[in-house]
Structure formats: C-alpha cells, structure tokens
Amino acid sequence: MKKKKKYIDGIFNYCDSWCERCQFTSRCRNFAMQQKMIADEEQRDKANEEFWKAMKAATGDAMEELSQKAAEIEDPEPEAMWNDDDDDHERMSHAEAGRHRLGTLSWRYSEHVRRYLSQYKNFSALPCEAVEIVAWYHLFIHVKLCRALMSRHHEKQDEENYGDEDSEESWPKDSDGSAKIAIIGMERSISGWMIIGDQFPEWSDEAKRNVKMLIKLRAYTDRDFPEARRFRRPGFDDVGE
C-alpha cells in the first residue's frame, strides 16, 4: 500500500489563512514552517537574554568603578558646547544637533571606531562577540543622541506654543527614550571594549581610550537628560510585570 504523504502539496495556496480553525494544519507544510520559526524565535530570544546577562556579569564590578569615576568628569569648556536654548527657530536639524556637545563627542567616537575597524576587512569574523557589539553600536549612539536632542528641542517648542499642562504626566518624552537607548548602547559598548582589552592585549590601549570616551559621553548624557534612565521602554522595561 502506498504510504500517505504527511503534507498536501499546495494546500496553503487556496485557504482562508485561518489556521486556528483549520482541520488540516497537521498536513500543511506552510503551517509547520511557521511553527518552527516561532519556536526558533523563542529560542533565539532566550539565548540573547542570556548573552546580555553574561556580558553584564562579566563587567559588572568594573562598570561600577567606572561609574564612580564618571562623577569626577568636569564639564567641557563653554565654547565646546552648542546651546540649543539660544536658538529659537521651531525645528532643529540633524546637523545642528551634531554641533551640540553630545553630537560632537558621539561623532568623534564613532569615527574613531570606524577608522580602527576599517583596518580589518571582516572584523565580524574576529573570534570575539564583543567586537560585534562595539561595531553595532558605534554609529547607533550618535544617531540616537541626535534624535534625543532634536526631540527635546521640539518638545520645548511645543510647550511654548501650546502650554505644558499635564504634559509631563501624560506623555513620556521621546527625547528621554532616545537618550536612554543611547546610554544602553554606550554601556554595552563599554562592556565590549573592556572584554576586547582583556582578550586581545594588542588592543588594550585602544580599548582603554574608547572606554574613557564612552564614560565621558555617558556622564554628559546623564546630565543633559536627567530623566532618561526612568523612561519605560514598551516591552523591554516591563519584564517581570
């Protein structure tokens, strides 16, 4: 007797896509693939969660020490800063945000890392996941800080034009959310460089320089966006509730 095929060829091409009410899901290859993708995604999410926990644990004590040192960092010279409060036009451009001290310092860091990584044709192949971390975030930090600055400027303009009644209580500020994810990127990058410095002695000096730049940038971001760390990111900051 001919063995019955598990999947019916092409059955998913002419269905109503209501898998929850379908009597043929066990014989549909498309449904089976979707279920496998869901399982793979859940497994990947768990693995990624464990990865970031391990990264935090690996550099936890050192990060605390660096955080204490950050409090000793002095503000930059006044001429090194661009004060958006002095500009009364309604919208801030990305270029203008880039002239703020946060934009300037984050761009300097990103260019420094870019030039360093450009020495390697395929830096992602280096045997260290920490390299992948610093490569991923080196431009991300600058982009998010510029967005935070632009959003803050727009929020101030809105308060002047429309008033700020209940605004702080009713609406989380995009500027704080953008600054928070930039801070997270900085802290992950700091951890990455610390691990790189430990695993690759020839990169030790470079790692120390970048950690120092990021610590300074994080200190300035905390001062310019004092409410950022309290911003609740949907999903990410609701774990355990």
C-alpha positions as MATLAB code, in Angstrom:
seq = 'MKKKKKYIDGIFNYCDSWCERCQFTSRCRNFAMQQKMIADEEQRDKANEEFWKAMKAATGDAMEELSQKAAEIEDPEPEAMWNDDDDDHERMSHAEAGRHRLGTLSWRYSEHVRRYLSQYKNFSALPCEAVEIVAWYHLFIHVKLCRALMSRHHEKQDEENYGDEDSEESWPKDSDGSAKIAIIGMERSISGWMIIGDQFPEWSDEAKRNVKMLIKLRAYTDRDFPEARRFRRPGFDDVGE';
ca = [
       0.000    0.000    0.000;
       1.290    3.440   -0.933;
       2.260    5.470    2.136;
       0.127    8.545    2.696;
       2.067   11.794    2.355;
       2.218   13.884    5.501;
       1.815   17.214    3.703;
      -0.696   18.049    0.981;
       1.124   19.839   -1.804;
      -0.078   23.407   -2.316;
      -2.898   23.238    0.247;
      -1.910   26.652    1.632;
      -2.322   28.322   -1.744;
      -6.127   28.179   -1.608;
      -7.013   28.503    2.071;
      -8.584   31.314    4.076;
      -5.431   31.654    6.276;
      -7.464   30.998    9.429;
      -5.043   28.465   10.884;
      -6.713   28.450   14.306;
      -9.893   26.954   12.778;
      -8.352   24.766   10.106;
      -8.671   20.971   10.241;
      -5.614   20.455    8.021;
      -2.820   22.227    9.933;
      -1.094   18.883   10.581;
      -0.855   18.340    6.832;
       0.134   21.888    5.858;
       3.835   22.485    5.226;
       3.394   26.254    5.496;
       1.863   25.955    8.967;
       4.673   23.621   10.068;
       7.285   26.125    8.870;
       5.550   28.952   10.736;
       5.526   26.934   13.952;
       9.215   26.130   13.578;
      10.018   29.798   13.014;
       8.109   30.720   16.168;
       9.990   28.074   18.151;
      13.309   29.242   16.705;
      12.499   32.868   17.545;
      11.619   31.993   21.125;
      14.839   30.026   21.470;
      16.841   32.908   19.989;
      15.186   35.408   22.346;
      16.157   33.260   25.319;
      19.716   32.865   24.076;
      20.033   36.619   23.540;
      18.697   37.300   27.025;
      21.335   35.001   28.493;
      24.014   36.642   26.330;
      23.350   40.129   27.704;
      23.162   38.804   31.263;
      26.570   37.188   30.790;
      28.011   40.408   29.354;
      26.718   42.394   32.318;
      28.046   39.861   34.813;
      31.462   39.797   33.147;
      32.000   43.524   33.590;
      29.686   44.367   36.481;
      32.228   45.301   39.161;
      34.436   47.199   36.737;
      31.424   49.109   35.405;
      30.552   50.244   38.932;
      34.059   51.571   39.414;
      33.899   53.436   36.115;
      30.525   54.917   37.055;
      32.050   56.377   40.213;
      34.885   57.908   38.216;
      32.390   59.451   35.788;
      31.117   61.724   38.554;
      34.542   63.362   38.650;
      34.420   64.419   34.987;
      34.312   68.183   34.593;
      32.080   69.955   32.122;
      33.722   70.898   28.802;
      34.775   74.424   28.015;
      31.799   76.676   27.129;
      32.995   77.197   23.567;
      32.940   73.425   23.026;
      29.176   73.399   23.532;
      26.329   74.437   21.273;
      23.377   75.533   23.363;
      20.058   74.775   21.709;
      18.336   77.102   24.175;
      19.907   80.029   22.345;
      18.217   79.040   19.082;
      14.545   79.981   18.892;
      13.654   78.502   15.496;
      10.973   75.845   15.524;
      12.875   72.833   14.216;
      16.389   71.562   14.830;
      18.209   69.786   12.031;
      20.407   66.729   12.452;
      23.426   68.856   11.545;
      22.585   71.337   14.302;
      22.180   68.507   16.800;
      25.585   67.272   15.697;
      27.139   70.544   16.872;
      25.878   70.020   20.422;
      28.471   68.558   22.781;
      26.693   65.190   22.741;
      26.565   65.154   18.963;
      30.191   66.221   18.670;
      31.539   63.700   21.163;
      29.462   60.787   19.886;
      30.507   61.505   16.282;
      34.137   61.688   17.343;
      33.785   58.286   18.998;
      32.005   56.725   16.027;
      34.627   57.983   13.570;
      37.428   56.786   15.802;
      35.939   53.280   15.990;
      35.120   53.242   12.276;
      38.694   54.057   11.338;
      40.008   51.427   13.696;
      37.678   48.693   12.483;
      38.355   49.587    8.856;
      41.799   48.056    9.319;
      40.101   44.682    9.298;
      38.386   43.522    6.115;
      35.980   41.334    8.052;
      36.071   42.398   11.687;
      32.892   40.420   12.435;
      34.894   37.245   11.826;
      37.254   38.023   14.676;
      36.833   35.456   17.473;
      35.147   37.793   19.923;
      31.454   38.674   20.183;
      32.433   41.884   21.950;
      33.805   43.185   18.631;
      30.373   42.682   17.108;
      28.853   44.719   19.942;
      31.092   47.766   19.523;
      30.708   47.582   15.747;
      26.914   47.518   16.009;
      26.622   50.466   18.381;
      29.396   52.792   17.225;
      27.098   54.744   14.856;
      23.863   53.935   16.663;
      24.864   56.023   19.699;
      25.392   59.184   17.648;
      22.126   58.780   15.729;
      20.076   58.259   18.887;
      21.679   61.176   20.711;
      20.946   63.497   17.801;
      17.348   62.295   17.803;
      17.151   62.934   21.554;
      18.440   66.491   21.063;
      16.053   67.206   18.191;
      13.102   65.771   20.111;
      13.943   67.815   23.187;
      14.071   70.975   21.112;
      10.686   70.205   19.541;
       9.193   69.378   22.929;
      10.306   72.739   24.289;
       8.815   74.485   21.287;
       5.522   72.669   21.818;
       5.455   73.716   25.462;
       5.969   77.338   24.459;
       3.342   77.207   21.721;
       0.677   75.067   23.356;
       1.479   75.078   27.054;
       2.638   72.170   29.133;
      -0.498   71.324   31.104;
      -0.241   67.683   32.289;
       2.298   67.019   29.519;
       4.968   65.534   31.763;
       2.480   63.232   33.487;
       0.537   62.201   30.392;
       3.179   61.692   27.761;
       6.585   60.030   28.022;
       9.135   62.143   26.202;
      10.730   60.778   23.065;
      13.875   62.713   23.964;
      14.257   60.711   27.173;
      13.538   57.416   25.407;
      16.085   58.136   22.693;
      18.673   59.213   25.244;
      18.054   56.062   27.290;
      18.670   53.659   24.413;
      21.807   55.666   23.557;
      23.003   55.205   27.146;
      22.299   51.482   26.906;
      24.344   51.382   23.707;
      27.193   53.175   25.474;
      27.167   50.791   28.425;
      27.107   47.731   26.198;
      29.950   49.204   24.180;
      31.932   49.895   27.346;
      31.494   46.258   28.338;
      32.519   45.199   24.847;
      35.714   47.241   24.876;
      36.617   46.007   28.341;
      36.322   42.401   27.177;
      38.251   43.175   23.979;
      41.048   44.726   26.032;
      41.239   41.586   28.157;
      41.126   39.092   25.284;
      43.350   40.971   22.852;
      46.414   42.518   24.579;
      47.359   44.311   21.365;
      44.034   46.183   21.566;
      44.411   47.106   25.216;
      45.388   50.750   24.701;
      42.693   51.249   22.074;
      40.105   49.694   24.363;
      41.070   51.988   27.241;
      40.815   55.088   25.042;
      37.356   54.125   23.835;
      36.119   53.268   27.306;
      37.297   56.678   28.505;
      35.457   58.426   25.648;
      32.260   56.497   26.337;
      32.371   57.121   30.080;
      32.689   60.855   29.416;
      29.870   60.758   26.853;
      27.615   58.826   29.220;
      28.265   61.317   32.031;
      27.309   64.237   29.770;
      24.194   62.419   28.555;
      23.066   61.772   32.132;
      23.495   65.467   32.898;
      21.693   66.692   29.785;
      18.860   64.143   30.081;
      18.448   63.522   33.831;
      15.086   61.744   33.363;
      16.241   59.391   30.621;
      17.031   56.391   32.805;
      13.498   56.487   34.240;
      11.901   56.270   30.803;
       9.998   52.989   30.397;
      10.517   51.330   27.041;
       7.499   49.261   25.990;
       8.243   45.585   26.454;
      11.934   45.934   27.341;
      11.319   47.620   30.698;
       8.147   45.689   31.503;
       9.835   42.325   32.026;
       8.609   40.662   35.213;
       5.376   42.655   35.475;
];
